Amino acid sequence: MTDQPQIPRQIPVVSEILEGGEPWNGGGGMPAAGNGQPKSQAAPKAVMPSKGATPITAGKTAVAPAPDSMGEGDVRMAATVAIGKVISDLSPKGEPIPKIKYRNSVFTAAGKGEMAEAILSTFLGTDEASWNTILADFGYALKGSMVQPL
């Protein structure tokens, strides 16, 4: 090692390659004398939302209301079928089921459409009483974050 101080050195940076470049093959490739700055690019244009776009609001979950053609009896019948399938699949021996897994499974079993949305908004809402209304028919109840047998 030498005792000479280290001097900052310039590192060459390719900022522009001209047509017919390939300086490694003897072509041009380097811009003519200039300021050494790359050409500026045009700033990207701002994306404007379409006129039909609806703003998304954080913290709110929109649930589609049941169509007029579906009566309360139709929703309850579809809920009974979907919930029966979910309970037989997830809890054949009466094991507790996590609330979120239960809710997602009912949504999937109901077909993920308008009827599924109606079931969730009618029977599997935010309050425990709405859950227990339909779960009692199967001998289950919502207790905390678990769907458990009575």
N, C-alpha and C positions, 0 to 999 in steps of 0.2 A: 504494500500500500504506500501511496505517496502522501506527503503532508500538504499537498496543494489543496486549497479550498475548492469546493465544488461550485461550478459556475452554472447558473440556469441556462439551459439550451433550448433552442426552438425545435419543436417537433412538427414535421411537415404534415399537413392535413389536406386531403383532397376535398375541395369544396365544389368542384364542377368538372364534369367530363364532357368534352366537346365531341361532336360527331366525328366519326373516323378516329376515335380515341385509341385505346389500347397502347398506352405509352410503353408497356413492357414488350411490345412487338415493333417498336420503332415508330409508331404513329404519333400524331400530335397529342391530343388529350389534355393539354394544359391551356388554360385561357391566356389570352394576350395580356400584356401588362395592364393592370387595373388596380383597384383598391384592395383586391384579395378577398372581398366579401362575396358570399354566394348571392345569386339573384333572389330578390324577395318574391315570395309567392303571394297571390291574392288571398286575402282573408276569407275563410269559409263563410258562406251566407248563412244567416240564422234560419232555422227550420221553423216555419209557422204552422201551427196546428190547423187542421182542416176545419171548416165551418161547422161540421157535424160532430166534432170531437167534444166529449164531455170531460170536464176536469175531474181528476181523481183526488178525493179527499182522504187524507190519512186518518186512521182510527175509526172509520165507519165502514161497516159491512152491509152492503145492500143485499137484501133478500127479496127476490121476485115474489110478488103476491101470487097466490093460486089463481089460475085463470077462472073466469066465470063459469066455464063448463064443468069444473070440478067442484062437487059439493063437499061438505064436511065429511059425509059418510064415505065418499070415494077416497079422500085423503086418509081417513082412519083405516080403511080397508087396506090401502096400499102400505101404510105404516105397519099394520099388523103383519102383513106378509113379509116385508123387508126385515122387520125386527125379529120375527120368528126365525128367519133364515140366518141372521147374524148371530143370534143367541145359540142356535144349534151348531153353527160353525165354530164360534169362538169360545163357547163355554158348554161343551157337551156334558161335563161332569159338575156343573154349577160353580165354576171358578169365577172370581171377580174379573171384570174387563175394564181396562183403562177407558175413561170417559172419551178422550179424543179418538182413540182407536174405534170405539163403539160408534161414535157419531160419523166418522169417515166411512166405516163399513156399512152403516145404514144408508148413507148417501149413495154409495156404489151399488148396493143391493137394490136400491129403488130406481136405478137407471140413470143417475146423474143429470136428469132433466128437470122440467118444471115441477113434476110431481115430487121429485126428491127435494127440491127447494121448499115446496109446500110442507112436506113432512118435517123438515128441519125447523122451519119457522113456527109450525104449529105445536109440535111435540118435543123437539129437542132444542129449545131456545136457551136463554141465559138463566132462567130461574129453575130451581130444583123441582118446584111443583109441576111445571109443564112436563118435565121428564118422567116424574113418578106417575102422572096420569096414565100414560101408555105402558110403562114398565110394570105396573101393578098387575096388569092382565097376564103377564108372563111369570109373576112371582119374583120380580126383581125390583130394586130401588136404587136411586142414585144416592151415594153416601160419599160426600167429599168429591174426590176426583175419580171414583171407581163406581162402576155399575155392579152391584152385588145382589146375590139372592137374598130374599127376605128370611 
